[in-house]
Amino acid sequence: MHYYPLSPTILLMTEKYLSTDSYKGVRDFYPEDMAIQRYIFSTWAKTAERYGFERYDASILEPSALYKAKGAENEEMVNEQTYTFIDRGDREVTLRPEMTPSVARMVAGQRHELSFPLRWYSIPNLFRYERPQRGRLREHCQLNCDIFGASHYTADVELISLAYQTLIDFGAKPDMFEIRVNSRKLMQEQISDKLISPDLLPDYLRLVDKKAKISNDEFIKEEKKLIKDGASVAIVINDKVSQVLQGLISLGIQNAKFDSTITRGFNYYTDTVFEVFDVSGENNRAMLGGGRYDNLTEMFGGEAISGIGFGMGDVTMRDFLETHKLIPEYIRSTAPHVIVIPMTEEENMPAELIAQHIRKAGITVSTDIGIRKVGKKIGDASTRGARFIIVIGENEVSSKQLTIKNLLSGEEHTGELGSLMNYLDVK
Amino acid sequence: MHYYPLSPTILLMTEKYLSTDSYKGVRDFYPEDMAIQRYIFSTWAKTAERYGFERYDASILEPSALYKAKGAENEEMVNEQTYTFIDRGDREVTLRPEMTPSVARMVAGQRHELSFPLRWYSIPNLFRYERPQRGRLREHCQLNCDIFGASHYTADVELISLAYQTLIDFGAKPDMFEIRVNSRKLMQEQISDKLISPDLLPDYLRLVDKKAKISNDEFIKEEKKLIKDGASVAIVINDKVSQVLQGLISLGIQNAKFDSTITRGFNYYTDTVFEVFDVSGENNRAMLGGGRYDNLTEMFGGEAISGIGFGMGDVTMRDFLETHKLIPEYIRSTAPHVIVIPMTEEENMPAELIAQHIRKAGITVSTDIGIRKVGKKIGDASTRGARFIIVIGENEVSSKQLTIKNLLSGEEHTGELGSLMNYLDVK
């Protein structure tokens, strides 16, 4: 027989083998990790939906102009910190580094068809071209929740209470985390141009944003460069921030406080900004952050639609859940409820028929049609955490008498498949 | 008051507005489309899980070598039909055009920890750089199901029956679609080198693959270039394909047949190949396709692990469901169950408190804290498909007597919130 060059085998004999590593800074999700990821995503989705948030999505590919529109500083960010390339149609494309510009684009695009206030959420994957570090990868996912078309402070209260509730729904206690609230508008109002030259204010806010990450000496040194001689900055809470905090208290949320060092990295925030921190000391980075952006849809023309939103990352979320031991053990098990084990290849097809019957009752079931010995197959079913096994050989096929074994209790029952179904239907 | 340059507004005044269009060939998912997408994904997931398939995922970013490893022809495919670029670390990166190489990489990477047979599924988004056309976009999603480490024909039967069951679980009837099965090995065995020069066989299989898309004359013309003078190709069914078809029949699947024109585009298939077609005539492209690939993990070194898998696209799936009117109407509604409507801004915060109470019972609820007139708010709640509204004004706040209105029946009930909860708990 002649071997035709359909298979890569021969070609590869002479070549170096490929690495099984993923691309640098991204993750492979094997079933156990994927189960945890899905648990996080489904908890996020359930909480957001209880608040009446509707789910949307967009492509990860966006025109680069979407991120560059906000000024030269953004252009630098796009060029240096994102995956941006030119496609063959000479279009500049970016793998989205955040979701807010995409959702602003979508809302602006259907502003006349949509009815406001709009509550939207999404769980996008986002890309940043930066050095991988704890809690920061080149690709990560985020829960993004936004309210559009409601500028009243109640929207701020509700959105922050949703962020709070998300953590509570994972089993977190309020004393495990802290919500820190500030206002960009407040800072603009209170930092007069007697203290800071207006063109240096964005630099000052960024400096404040990284205050926790640098030494106090360094902060003072940098602050001196920006603040006029002899001036000193002291920000005090204003009415809007007070209302938001009081609103949270009236909803029973006690772990929110005013913090004038919260400024957020993105330039588009205009008023309320907030971040949530793990107070265990294990995870220093903010678990989630957000704020109000009153002008973002303006870049698409038309009247501005006020928005407030937050983003909550999957990596920091998982770190938090693991630190506080909040991932239930059962989440990790992805084994089917029943495994049917044929003794030889002869029983493979009968095993499939039995599995099909069980499956019709909505029960998860698989067959072990591998070539391992039966003992190995049974041991493996147990290790994986299956609840029941059915071993079938020649006798079982001819007599139609099957034995199911409960791997948890050791109990066994023998009979025709139909009569055994009740035993299987145990959660 | 001085305006600091925090907002993009001023900058944008002098610039052209940005377009709200998405990048070419990709989709925005507004809530109604997203709801349909989620319905498709969750139906896929539920069916695969009933078969004992475990979910995995990987990043969309993969080293380009993963796709180029299979020979020069693949190199051409990568260069011309994928999004491939060089990152700043001089690594060549590709946005994954298909999932099979990624799953082979992951399986090979943990071959010693995993227990076989392995049943894995994923719902990845995939990228192709091609002209957008019906059923083919630059980004689309696919259900990918694979069985590794089971070379017995039963695995082929089970995998095809899973593909069949997926469609049935969407409400499809067996006479709406057809499963066409062939074998690459069969073709290799039967197309001897007396008929075709071995190096031309891949070209011949690709020609057969596109037979349905070109005219008969064109097919014959192209076939003549590849087949030796005077020869003619006639493929007849063999034992393995017969066993697979008989296995399907024993599982009650009647709409599968042998079809020697099914060859599949990918070169890595080695034996069974199959495709599923809509028979309505509305959608010509295969809805799903797959096959057995016995050597794919070899490119990572070590012994080959046999795999069989299929991919089913979301775009063709939705076309099929729409053609056969299989998308339930209720899926499209994403409105919350209850909407609390404050009459003025004064009642915004009381509305949030009421919503919070209702939400604790697991009911989806939102507040209409926009600035529209109450009549507009009520009309909108009804248009969106909410089931209940609670309008609150000054009187309701002071008396604590609320009225809930069932928008479907028109029924109203008045009382304290606690006593009204039973009425809300109607599905």
Interface residues (C-beta under 8 A of the other chain):
Chain A: M1 H2 Y4 P5 L6 S7 P8 T9 L11 L12 E15 Y17 L18 S19 T20 D21 S22 Y23 K24 V26 R27 D28 F29 Y30 P31 M34 A35 Q37 R38 E49 R50 Y51 G52 F53 E54 R55 Y56 D57 A58 S59 I60 L61 E62 P63 A65 L66 A69 K70 G71 Y83 F85 D87 R88 G89 R91 V93 R105 M106 A108 G109 Q110 S115 F116 P117 R119 W120 N125 F127 Y129 R138 E139 G149 A150 H152 T154 A155 V157 E158 S161 R184 Q188 E189 S192 D193 P198 D199 L201 P202 L205 G247 S250 L251 N267 Y268 Y269 T270 D294 N295 L296 E298 M299 F300 G301 A304 T334 A335 P336 I339 E345 N348 M349 A351 E352 L353 A355 Q356 R359 G362 I363 T364 V365 S366 T367 D368 I369 G370 I371 D380 T383 R384
Chain B: M1 H2 Y3 Y4 P5 L6 S7 P8 T9 L11 L12 E15 Y17 L18 S19 T20 D21 S22 Y23 K24 V26 R27 D28 F29 Y30 P31 M34 A35 Q37 R38 E49 R50 Y51 G52 F53 E54 R55 Y56 D57 A58 S59 I60 L61 E62 P63 A65 L66 A69 K70 G71 Y83 F85 D87 R88 G89 R91 V93 R105 M106 A108 G109 Q110 S115 F116 P117 R119 W120 N125 F127 Y129 R138 E139 G149 A150 H152 T154 A155 V157 E158 S161 R184 Q188 E189 S192 D193 P198 D199 L201 P202 L205 G247 S250 L251 N267 Y268 Y269 T270 D294 N295 L296 E298 M299 F300 G301 A304 T334 A335 P336 I339 E345 N348 M349 A351 E352 L353 A355 Q356 R359 G362 I363 T364 V365 S366 T367 D368 I369 G370 I371 D380 T383 R384
